[in-house]
């Protein structure tokens, strides 16, 4: 995605351009279908004072939608950061909305049955087992024949991913990019495994494990919450 810079009464330095492009790369990851991104810097002075400030306006152009945010600050970097955080918040909302409502068509039940539930990733239970459960005649295996049943309503899936070291802030960004309510990572600061998760609104939490943590403290924390 092309990033263009414009200025009025101010200069776009190479340092500011590099700073903005590094930050805005996260916007392009959240909105891969965006076509253009504009950054406009305006310098203005407060009348009758020597205080000079700046305004930064960021506009993201996409198919059928535009995200825009602007902010003032005592300098262009602070103004950019404020506008950037607003754009990121709105971009995350658009990303989450597209993730949750991505236009996936629900498969009708008769189509799923006709294809053996292949397209919905469901393995149907054996009809004999279903009938045994319905009639209450499910056989009970005891003694040496005791073993795990082939069919169970509880499904536990295991996945293994390569360990990635990153900061908590980067883990939150990765969680938003993949659209999950949590993200498992290796904390770059402590070297321990941790999980970031989404709370109400746009607040987040971090969970870590400590073998030496007293159980009483956990109970007190639960009671306090």
Protein Blocks (a to p, Z undefined) as FASTA:
>chain_A
ZZddddehiacdfklmmmmmmmmmmmmmmmmmbcbdcddddddddehiabdcdddddddd
dehiacddddddfbfklmmmmmmmmmmmmmmmmmmmmmmmnopacddfklmmmnoommno
pacddfklmmmmmnopaccdehjllccdfbdfbdcdddddddddddfklmmmmmmmnopa
bdcdddfklopacdddddehjadcdddddfklcfklmmmmmmmZZ
